[in-house]
Amino acid sequence: MQTFTTLRTPRFKTVPYSDATPEVQAIYNETMQVLQLPFVLNWFKCQGSNDVLLRGNWTKLKSTLIEGQVPNILKQLIIYNVSKIRGCEYCAKAHGIFADSMSQLISDEENFKVTENMDSAALPNSYKAAIRLVTKAALQTETVTNEDFEELAKEGFNDEEIQELMAQADLVNMLNTIATISGIKVDNELLEAEF
């Protein structure tokens, strides 16, 4: 089991909405609208002093995680899995919460949490293969083979979906790096949210 290390004090100032520049507030507004959250995540606020960086990272996150053909729950599970293995507490908890909020897409069993049931028969084999292979791509990029791509194709993913899945490996490394280096804590609002 991976242990998490959290800094006592974040390295970067988190910029609350009220203190943000109009440019940053506009990005914050977009993140809340697209993510359907009534608050700004700390991951964005720790970049709030640099609107160019924030805009670039938000654009990448939105186009890679939110948009596309691959179901969002699968993308969330990939990010959760890699983050847990890497020991990124912020991303593991946040994306675990997002994935669990969609658990009913996997099973209608009462109190089913997909993050606690990653080996469940309810989770499609295609999802299990994608989680395993994209985790490999994120953590051991040089070991990815043509056979890995062929396995994803055999599981029913088309070329565009495979490329989209592999983009999650890059995205999760960016998310983990920013969260870990900044030392942000998991948002209280997210821990208390009921989806």
C-alpha positions as CSV (number, residue, x, y, z in Angstrom):
1,M,0.0,0.0,0.0
2,Q,1.4,3.4,-1.0
3,T,1.8,6.0,1.7
4,F,1.2,9.6,1.0
5,T,3.4,12.5,2.0
6,T,1.9,15.9,2.4
7,L,3.8,19.1,3.0
8,R,2.8,21.1,6.1
9,T,2.7,24.3,4.0
10,P,2.0,24.5,0.3
11,R,4.9,25.7,-1.8
12,F,2.8,27.9,-4.0
13,K,0.3,30.5,-2.9
14,T,-3.2,29.3,-3.6
15,V,-5.1,32.3,-5.0
16,P,-8.8,32.3,-3.9
17,Y,-11.4,33.5,-6.4
18,S,-11.8,36.9,-4.6
19,D,-8.1,37.7,-4.9
20,A,-7.7,36.5,-8.5
21,T,-7.2,38.8,-11.5
22,P,-10.1,39.1,-13.9
23,E,-8.2,36.8,-16.4
24,V,-7.8,34.1,-13.7
25,Q,-11.4,34.5,-12.5
26,A,-12.6,33.8,-16.0
27,I,-10.6,30.6,-16.1
28,Y,-11.8,29.7,-12.6
29,N,-15.4,30.3,-13.8
30,E,-14.8,28.0,-16.8
31,T,-13.4,25.2,-14.6
32,M,-16.4,25.3,-12.3
33,Q,-18.8,25.3,-15.2
34,V,-17.2,22.5,-17.1
35,L,-16.5,20.3,-14.0
36,Q,-20.0,21.2,-12.6
37,L,-18.5,22.2,-9.2
38,P,-19.6,25.2,-7.1
39,F,-16.0,25.9,-6.0
40,V,-12.5,26.2,-7.5
41,L,-10.3,23.2,-6.9
42,N,-7.0,23.8,-5.1
43,W,-5.2,22.3,-8.1
44,F,-6.2,25.4,-10.1
45,K,-5.8,27.9,-7.3
46,C,-2.2,26.9,-6.8
47,Q,-1.6,28.1,-10.3
48,G,-3.8,31.3,-9.9
49,S,-0.8,33.7,-9.8
50,N,0.1,32.8,-13.4
51,D,-2.8,33.1,-15.8
52,V,-0.7,31.9,-18.8
53,L,0.3,28.7,-17.0
54,L,-3.2,28.2,-15.6
55,R,-4.9,28.6,-19.0
56,G,-2.5,26.2,-20.7
57,N,-2.8,23.5,-18.0
58,W,-6.6,23.9,-17.9
59,T,-6.9,23.7,-21.7
60,K,-4.8,20.5,-21.6
61,L,-6.8,19.0,-18.8
62,K,-10.1,19.9,-20.4
63,S,-9.3,18.5,-23.8
64,T,-7.6,15.4,-22.5
65,L,-9.8,14.4,-19.5
66,I,-13.2,15.9,-20.2
67,E,-13.6,15.9,-24.0
68,G,-13.2,12.9,-26.3
69,Q,-14.6,9.5,-27.0
70,V,-13.4,7.5,-24.0
71,P,-15.8,7.5,-21.1
72,N,-14.9,9.9,-18.3
73,I,-15.2,7.3,-15.6
74,L,-12.4,5.3,-17.3
75,K,-10.2,8.3,-17.5
76,Q,-10.8,9.1,-13.9
77,L,-10.0,5.5,-12.9
78,I,-6.7,5.6,-14.8
79,I,-5.7,8.9,-13.1
80,Y,-6.8,7.5,-9.7
81,N,-4.8,4.3,-10.2
82,V,-1.6,6.0,-11.3
83,S,-1.9,8.7,-8.6
84,K,-2.3,6.0,-5.9
85,I,0.7,4.1,-7.1
86,R,2.8,7.3,-7.4
87,G,1.7,8.4,-3.9
88,C,0.1,11.7,-5.1
89,E,-2.5,12.1,-2.3
90,Y,-4.3,15.0,-3.9
91,C,-4.9,13.4,-7.2
92,A,-5.7,10.0,-5.8
93,K,-8.3,11.4,-3.5
94,A,-9.8,13.9,-5.9
95,H,-10.0,11.6,-8.9
96,G,-11.1,8.7,-6.7
97,I,-14.0,10.9,-5.5
98,F,-14.9,11.8,-9.1
99,A,-14.7,8.1,-10.2
100,D,-16.8,6.9,-7.2
101,S,-19.4,9.6,-8.0
102,M,-20.0,7.7,-11.3
103,S,-20.0,4.2,-9.8
104,Q,-23.6,3.6,-10.8
105,L,-22.4,3.5,-14.4
106,I,-20.5,0.3,-13.5
107,S,-22.9,-1.3,-11.0
108,D,-26.3,-0.6,-9.5
109,E,-25.3,-2.4,-6.3
110,E,-26.0,-0.3,-3.2
111,N,-22.9,1.4,-1.8
112,F,-20.7,0.2,-4.7
113,K,-17.6,2.3,-5.0
114,V,-15.7,1.5,-8.2
115,T,-12.3,2.5,-6.6
116,E,-12.8,-0.1,-4.0
117,N,-13.8,-2.7,-6.6
118,M,-11.3,-2.4,-9.4
119,D,-11.1,-6.2,-9.8
120,S,-14.9,-6.5,-9.7
121,A,-16.6,-8.6,-12.5
122,A,-18.8,-5.5,-12.9
123,L,-15.9,-3.5,-14.3
124,P,-15.6,-4.3,-18.0
125,N,-12.5,-6.2,-19.1
126,S,-11.8,-3.4,-21.6
127,Y,-11.6,-1.0,-18.7
128,K,-9.3,-3.3,-16.7
129,A,-6.9,-3.6,-19.7
130,A,-6.9,0.2,-20.3
131,I,-6.2,0.9,-16.7
132,R,-3.4,-1.6,-16.6
133,L,-1.8,-0.5,-19.9
134,V,-2.1,3.2,-19.4
135,T,-0.7,2.9,-15.9
136,K,2.2,1.1,-17.4
137,A,2.6,3.9,-20.0
138,A,2.6,6.5,-17.2
139,L,5.0,4.8,-14.9
140,Q,7.3,2.8,-17.3
141,T,6.9,4.5,-20.7
142,E,9.8,2.7,-22.3
143,T,8.2,-0.7,-21.6
144,V,5.1,0.0,-23.7
145,T,5.0,-2.4,-26.7
146,N,3.1,-2.8,-30.0
147,E,1.4,-5.8,-28.2
148,D,0.0,-3.4,-25.6
149,F,-1.6,-1.4,-28.4
150,E,-2.9,-4.6,-30.1
151,E,-4.4,-5.6,-26.7
152,L,-6.3,-2.4,-26.5
153,A,-7.5,-2.8,-30.1
154,K,-8.7,-6.4,-29.3
155,E,-10.6,-4.9,-26.3
156,G,-12.6,-2.8,-28.8
157,F,-10.8,0.5,-28.7
158,N,-10.3,2.2,-32.0
159,D,-7.1,4.1,-33.0
160,E,-8.4,7.5,-31.8
161,E,-9.5,6.1,-28.5
162,I,-6.2,4.4,-28.0
163,Q,-4.4,7.7,-28.6
164,E,-6.8,9.4,-26.2
165,L,-6.1,6.7,-23.6
166,M,-2.4,7.1,-23.9
167,A,-2.8,10.8,-23.5
168,Q,-4.0,10.1,-20.0
169,A,-0.5,8.8,-19.1
170,D,0.9,12.2,-20.0
171,L,-2.0,14.1,-18.3
172,V,-1.7,12.1,-15.0
173,N,2.0,12.8,-14.8
174,M,1.4,16.5,-15.2
175,L,-1.4,16.5,-12.6
176,N,0.6,14.5,-10.1
177,T,3.7,16.7,-10.6
178,I,1.9,20.0,-10.0
179,A,-0.1,18.6,-7.1
180,T,3.0,17.0,-5.4
181,I,5.4,19.9,-6.0
182,S,2.9,22.5,-4.9
183,G,2.0,20.6,-1.7
184,I,-1.7,21.4,-2.0
185,K,-4.2,19.6,0.3
186,V,-7.4,18.0,-0.9
187,D,-10.2,20.5,-1.0
188,N,-12.5,20.4,2.0
189,E,-15.4,21.1,-0.3
190,L,-14.5,18.0,-2.4
191,L,-14.2,15.8,0.7
192,E,-17.6,17.0,1.9
193,A,-19.3,16.8,-1.5
194,E,-22.2,14.5,-2.1
195,F,-22.5,13.4,-5.7
